[in-house]
């Protein structure tokens, strides 16, 4: 069975690059490297040793438009489309759909 692929437009590529840059700044390069590697143990080690806290992270996200990508910009969102959520919501999804 052949795996289907979605064609990505320039706007999506630019958004993903911007979002991943923000993640690297907010979480640190080690986080992004661990996610990109697909190594669950490495990811868990980075999460544990960094002192990451879910409540703190929710506050960090909540202060950005990334927390509400489908909300209108005037209400603090990105006025995005469903592709924003599908491309950015899960670690590793950018590799699975586009071959990054």
Backbone as CSV, one residue per row, in Angstrom:
resi,resn,N_x,N_y,N_z,CA_x,CA_y,CA_z,C_x,C_y,C_z
1,UNK,0.845,-1.182,0.000,0.000,0.000,0.000,0.892,1.247,0.000
2,UNK,0.563,2.165,-0.833,1.344,3.394,-0.934,0.834,4.432,0.060
3,UNK,1.738,5.050,0.753,1.404,6.088,1.722,1.102,7.391,0.990
4,UNK,0.013,8.037,1.360,-0.342,9.283,0.692,0.452,10.431,1.287
5,UNK,0.643,11.451,0.479,1.390,12.614,0.913,0.598,13.873,0.566
6,UNK,0.770,14.875,1.383,0.153,16.165,1.118,1.200,17.093,0.522
7,UNK,0.799,17.833,-0.466,1.707,18.812,-1.039,1.731,20.029,-0.130
8,UNK,2.901,20.495,0.164,3.040,21.631,1.071,3.284,22.896,0.265
9,UNK,2.606,23.962,0.637,2.809,25.240,-0.026,3.823,26.051,0.767
10,UNK,4.359,27.073,0.147,5.410,27.895,0.752,4.987,28.476,2.099
11,UNK,3.732,28.884,2.217,3.243,29.460,3.469,3.353,28.452,4.615
12,UNK,3.061,27.203,4.338,3.134,26.167,5.361,4.583,25.905,5.768
13,UNK,5.468,25.881,4.809,6.882,25.679,5.097,7.410,26.818,5.965
14,UNK,7.050,28.039,5.620,7.504,29.198,6.390,6.945,29.164,7.814
15,UNK,5.664,28.807,7.942,5.070,28.733,9.272,5.756,27.669,10.111
16,UNK,5.988,26.500,9.543,6.624,25.415,10.296,8.018,25.830,10.746
17,UNK,8.766,26.489,9.865,10.115,26.952,10.208,10.045,27.947,11.373
18,UNK,9.098,28.886,11.300,8.923,29.886,12.360,8.536,29.216,13.687
19,UNK,7.603,28.273,13.630,7.144,27.597,14.839,8.266,26.772,15.462
20,UNK,9.012,26.046,14.639,10.114,25.231,15.163,11.214,26.113,15.748
21,UNK,11.447,27.279,15.167,12.432,28.204,15.726,11.970,28.686,17.095
22,UNK,10.687,29.030,17.200,10.154,29.450,18.492,10.279,28.322,19.512
23,UNK,9.952,27.090,19.127,10.085,25.952,20.042,11.531,25.793,20.512
24,UNK,12.481,25.912,19.589,13.892,25.775,19.961,14.306,26.867,20.948
25,UNK,13.790,28.070,20.766,14.102,29.162,21.689,13.423,28.952,23.039
26,UNK,12.179,28.487,23.004,11.413,28.316,24.246,11.857,27.094,25.048
27,UNK,12.214,26.030,24.350,12.543,24.780,25.031,14.041,24.473,25.052
28,UNK,14.746,24.946,24.058,16.168,24.646,23.944,16.424,23.696,22.782
29,UNK,17.593,23.811,22.233,17.963,23.005,21.070,17.959,21.513,21.386
30,UNK,18.312,21.142,22.641,18.313,19.726,23.020,16.944,19.095,22.830
31,UNK,15.904,19.846,23.154,14.534,19.332,22.986,14.262,19.017,21.529
32,UNK,14.566,19.963,20.666,14.273,19.780,19.248,15.090,18.630,18.666
33,UNK,16.350,18.530,19.080,17.177,17.427,18.600,16.603,16.086,19.047
34,UNK,16.129,16.022,20.291,15.546,14.777,20.809,14.268,14.421,20.054
35,UNK,13.423,15.396,19.793,12.179,15.147,19.049,12.503,14.696,17.631
36,UNK,13.420,15.404,16.985,13.778,15.064,15.607,14.411,13.682,15.484
37,UNK,15.092,13.257,16.528,15.750,11.949,16.482,14.745,10.800,16.525
38,UNK,13.556,11.068,17.101,12.557,10.012,17.242,12.881,9.047,18.372
39,UNK,13.897,9.345,19.161,14.337,8.491,20.259,13.575,8.868,21.525
40,UNK,12.631,8.027,21.916,11.769,8.318,23.066,12.593,8.420,24.349
41,UNK,13.564,7.550,24.526,14.393,7.599,25.740,15.172,8.906,25.816
42,UNK,15.716,9.324,24.707,16.452,10.598,24.665,15.528,11.761,24.998
43,UNK,14.327,11.741,24.426,13.353,12.785,24.709,13.004,12.823,26.198
44,UNK,12.721,11.665,26.783,12.373,11.605,28.206,13.520,12.098,29.078
45,UNK,14.757,11.791,28.700,15.918,12.246,29.465,16.028,13.772,29.422
46,UNK,15.857,14.338,28.233,15.912,15.799,28.098,14.805,16.444,28.934
47,UNK,13.617,15.888,28.860,12.485,16.428,29.617,12.763,16.373,31.121
48,UNK,13.290,15.266,31.582,13.557,15.083,33.009,14.684,15.984,33.498
49,UNK,15.777,16.032,32.760,16.933,16.809,33.212,16.752,18.317,33.051
50,UNK,15.805,18.736,32.238,15.606,20.173,32.019,14.757,20.824,33.106
51,UNK,14.106,20.018,33.919,13.217,20.579,34.937,11.895,21.057,34.352
52,UNK,11.549,20.556,33.175,10.324,20.949,32.501,9.110,20.723,33.401
53,UNK,8.190,21.675,33.376,6.983,21.605,34.184,5.785,21.923,33.295
54,UNK,4.787,21.044,33.321,3.617,21.206,32.457,2.922,22.551,32.681
55,UNK,2.718,22.945,33.924,2.000,24.194,34.201,2.785,25.411,33.717
56,UNK,4.083,25.382,33.888,4.913,26.475,33.386,4.841,26.547,31.866
57,UNK,4.902,25.365,31.227,4.830,25.305,29.769,3.494,25.836,29.262
58,UNK,2.415,25.509,29.933,1.104,26.010,29.513,1.061,27.530,29.581
59,UNK,1.696,28.106,30.582,1.786,29.566,30.669,2.605,30.145,29.526
60,UNK,3.719,29.479,29.206,4.572,29.928,28.103,3.788,29.891,26.786
61,UNK,3.120,28.788,26.529,2.319,28.665,25.304,1.169,29.671,25.297
62,UNK,0.536,29.831,26.453,-0.630,30.709,26.540,-0.336,32.161,26.227
63,UNK,0.908,32.557,26.344,1.292,33.937,26.031,1.635,34.131,24.556
64,UNK,1.401,33.102,23.745,1.717,33.186,22.319,0.476,32.858,21.482
65,UNK,0.475,33.253,20.229,-0.630,32.881,19.347,-0.663,31.383,19.040
66,UNK,0.440,30.677,19.297,0.492,29.244,19.005,-0.470,28.439,19.873
67,UNK,-0.894,28.995,20.980,-1.825,28.284,21.868,-3.225,28.186,21.257
68,UNK,-3.552,29.086,20.356,-4.889,29.104,19.750,-4.764,29.370,18.254
69,UNK,-4.219,28.416,17.511,-3.931,28.683,16.100,-5.149,28.968,15.236
70,UNK,-6.307,28.498,15.639,-7.503,28.715,14.826,-8.316,29.933,15.259
71,UNK,-7.939,30.562,16.353,-8.639,31.761,16.799,-8.277,32.935,15.889
72,UNK,-9.166,33.902,15.748,-8.838,35.107,14.970,-7.671,35.867,15.613
73,UNK,-6.883,36.537,14.803,-5.734,37.293,15.314,-6.155,38.347,16.336
74,UNK,-7.302,38.961,16.121,-7.735,40.012,17.051,-8.047,39.472,18.443
75,UNK,-8.158,38.150,18.568,-8.393,37.524,19.873,-7.170,36.748,20.348
76,UNK,-6.014,37.008,19.747,-4.777,36.399,20.201,-4.361,35.123,19.494
77,UNK,-5.080,34.728,18.455,-4.740,33.501,17.724,-3.940,33.778,16.468
78,UNK,-3.922,32.812,15.598,-3.175,32.918,14.345,-4.066,33.041,13.120
79,UNK,-5.377,32.954,13.308,-6.321,32.952,12.189,-5.937,31.903,11.162
80,UNK,-5.528,30.769,11.652,-5.011,29.717,10.791,-6.065,28.784,10.256
81,UNK,-5.581,27.808,9.575,-6.423,26.767,9.014,-6.069,25.462,9.697
82,UNK,-6.816,24.437,9.402,-6.615,23.142,10.047,-5.209,22.589,9.821
83,UNK,-4.549,22.942,8.719,-3.202,22.412,8.471,-2.229,22.835,9.541
84,UNK,-2.453,23.988,10.177,-1.545,24.432,11.243,-1.550,23.414,12.375
85,UNK,-2.730,23.011,12.790,-2.842,22.046,13.876,-2.252,20.710,13.460
86,UNK,-2.567,20.249,12.274,-2.086,18.937,11.841,-0.573,18.903,11.687
87,UNK,0.038,20.013,11.352,1.480,20.036,11.133,2.279,20.270,12.407
88,UNK,1.679,20.865,13.409,2.470,21.302,14.558,2.051,20.707,15.890
89,UNK,0.965,20.013,15.937,0.453,19.573,17.224,1.217,18.416,17.830
90,UNK,1.864,17.609,17.033,2.483,16.391,17.558,3.954,16.328,17.211
91,UNK,4.793,15.933,18.185,6.221,15.786,17.883,6.422,14.800,16.743
92,UNK,7.280,15.165,15.817,7.609,14.274,14.718,6.683,14.362,13.520
93,UNK,5.566,15.057,13.639,4.626,15.073,12.513,5.226,15.754,11.295
94,UNK,6.088,16.739,11.506,6.685,17.421,10.369,7.524,16.484,9.537
95,UNK,8.083,15.440,10.132,8.874,14.490,9.372,7.971,13.511,8.637
96,UNK,6.908,13.086,9.298,6.036,12.060,8.722,5.330,12.508,7.461
97,UNK,5.014,13.760,7.335,4.229,14.209,6.186,5.064,14.829,5.089
98,UNK,6.202,15.371,5.433,6.919,16.135,4.418,8.323,15.633,4.157
99,UNK,8.780,14.693,4.949,10.137,14.222,4.761,11.180,15.208,5.178
100,UNK,10.777,16.280,5.818,11.621,17.355,6.284,13.000,17.247,5.792
